[in-house]
């Protein structure tokens, strides 16, 4: 314990760099950076991980030559950006679930119904919030938070402190992940969208056969009923897709870490 404290106090520059990278990922990630998580808990977890990383993980041997406070600030900002990039990949994965919910809500008639997301402090779709809660429960159930921390520790091996060069080459992998998660969001919404369109076709045929039927009174509740029924019937498939999304997210974070070139 005493040796660990000595390492911390003798490597304050290393502590600041580790703290910057961990803080960047935590505050950008919707898992650890949610606004409904008490600030004292988030700060305590960040400080605890920083202490463990510096004291017991071989980052204290990655000393960098800092000649001024300006140079130290430059390195801190760079480490913060690395953490933000890692957290951004996590944010992309969870945004896919919100996108699917937005598309579903628009199709079944819940487009004007929104709830407040405590993470972003903005209004999000009702089904999107359901997807988000379901994804969060699944994420913790499959130890996704532990995998995130492991990837964070792996980043200190692959990208030693102050050695990563932030170049434009990282933009292409991030764009590819954006496209991948966007397509996944569309796929998750396809069953409900297809059922809503089928209901529209059925009611269009009924209106032709029975012109006096009030489509606005009967059609909207029927679309909501069909959409919710299909949504709940496809929950097992949705969970499987979410599991695959998280696997892609972890691979994406690892590829981003490996894609950042070293100086």
Buried (B, 14 or more C-beta within 10 A) or exposed (E): EEEBEEBBEEBEBBBBBBBBBBBBBBBBBBBBBBEEBEEEEBEEBBBEBBBBBBBEBEBBEBBBEBEEEEEBEEBBEBBBBBBBBBBBBBBBBBBBBBBBBBBBBBBBBBBEEBEEBEBBEEEBBBBBBBBBEBBBEBBEEBEBEEBBBEBBBBBBEBBBBBBBEEEEEBEEBBEEBBEBBBEBBBBBBEBBBEBBEEBBEEBEEBBEEEEEEEBEEEBEEBBBEBBBEBBEEBEEEBBEBBBEBBBBBBEBBBBBBEBBEEE
